[in-house]
Amino acid sequence: MNSRRVVIIGAGFGGLQATKSLANSGADVLLIDRNNYHTFVPLLYQVATGQLEPEYIAYPIRTILRRFSFLRNKPKVEFLMAEVEQIDFSKQTVETDSCVITYDFLVLATGSRTQFFGVPGASEYAFSMRTLEEAIAIRNHIFSCFERAIQESDSSRRQQLLTFTIVGGGPTGVEVVGAFVEMLRGHLRRDYRTLFKEVRLILVQSGDRLLADLPKKLGTYTYKRLHQLGVEVYLQTKVIRVTFESLHLQNHEVISTATVIWTAGLEANPTISQEVSLANKGKLLVHPTLQLLEQPNVYAIGDLAYVEQNGKPLTGVAPEAVQQGVAVARNIQREFRGKSPEHFSYFNKGRLAIIGCYSGVGKIGAFAFTGCLAWLMWLGVHLIYLPGYRSRLLVLLTWLYTYLLRDRSVRLILSVKER
């Protein structure tokens, strides 16, 4: 019997896990991604705030797949760095910018992108943080603002350069603003002594509390903790416009700022084919087995798929994508054996969020907790799941250096993003 080919598009958490889980299935597995590295997205904000080197959280895909590449002297798992341009479901082909590939089963795991909700100027003037390039651009911009501010004689312009606004009160927004506070209390306070007291940190949230996916008391704790750290938190406040030099709020307030970091929402990366049913935020509607409604040999996982459990949609965190990658691999192997795919069920091991300055929040089962314990657990969990022993060691050493000495060595402005 000819070997079957499984093509997986996207080397995020879900796609990479599906690839590894299919390595011993007997099928020829091809993983396609526009980059030749896997980005550990939960630590992007630490690149953006100068805590980690970019290469610490980006790991070569070929290195990850190296031990799966040859089984019995035959290539079973391969990687192709390419841009997918078209998918033809009827012909079962994937067209890239370099070749056309046929498949028996297809797994779509292209992830998500920043959602700007149609706010005028947001896509042009706000910084998003979904890729390594975007995180580096934010880092360059932050340190450029301080360098320009220390030379600025006009007080209003200097205040504008030193006002940093984060839109979105979810985990990413809280992590970013917390990391800003750590920077200010560390090396920025020593390097820019005359500017320290002029810095404003503003977090804008459209909802009535922070960390809406966690219990209310954890959101309340986060709000109080950020207030103690000097962050101005705006709740129930919507952004209606972003310009080159300001942020306009629904309450008619205008914040003069040179930096708007947008973490308010995500939407699915658009798929190439339009022959699919879509749900909210551009996600693909799937069966409980994660198969597309119209194409039983095509699966969608991660941020791309709309999946409900217990009457609520899944939130799109990395553990969900990883478990979906395992489930899809299992279902494809069941189909190899002529069996029906099984329904996917997500097992929630708990949620953690880091606030910064040795504090965090977490919920495991019915137990909710705050403070240093949650902070340590967050660091430990992310260190364990970071791919590559070298990366783990370097990140651990960097964290020890940062938190013990309150200093950050990644402060080079390699290029300045034009805005």
FENURCOR-V164039 format. One line per field, one symbol per residue. phi: phi as a letter, one per 40 degrees, with the letter a starting at -180 (. if undefined). burial: b if it has 9 or more other ideal C-beta (glycine too) atoms within 8 Angstrom, else e. A space follows every 50 residues. Layout:
phi=???
burial=???
//
This chain:
phi=.cccbbbbbhbcccccccccccdbcgccbbbbacbcbcccddbdccccbg cbcdccbbbdcccccdcbcbbfgbcbbbbbcabcbabbcccfbbcbcbab bcacbbbcacgbbcbbfgcdgcccbcccabbcccccccddcdcccccccc bccccccccccbbbbbbhbcdccccccccdcccccbcccccbccbdcccb bbbbbcccacfccbddcccccccccccccgccbbbfbbcbabbdbabbbc cgcbccacbbbcbcabbccccccbcbcbbcggcccbcdcgccdcbccbbb agccbcbbafgbcccgcddccccccccccccccccdcgcccbccbcbcch bbabchfgbabaabgccbabgccccccccccccccccgcccccccdcccc ccccbfbbccbcccabccb
burial=eeebbbbbbbbbbbbbbbbbbbbebebbbbbbbeeeebbbbebbbbbbbb bbebebbbbebeebbeebbeeeeeebbbbbebebeebbbeebbbbbeeee bbbbbbbbbbbbbbbbeebebbeebbbebbebebbbbbbbbbbbbbbbbb ebeeeeebbbbbbbbbbbbbebbbbbbbbbbbbbebbbbeebeebbebbb bbbbbbeebbbbebeeebbbbbbebbbebebebbbebebebbbeebbbbe eeeebbbebbbbbbbbbbbebebeebeeeebebbbbeebbbbbebebbbb bbbbbbbeeeeeebebebebbbbbbbbbbbbbbbbbeeeebbebebeeee bbbbbbbebbbbbeeeebbbeebbbebbbebbbeebebeebbebbbebbe bbeeebebebeebeeeeee
//
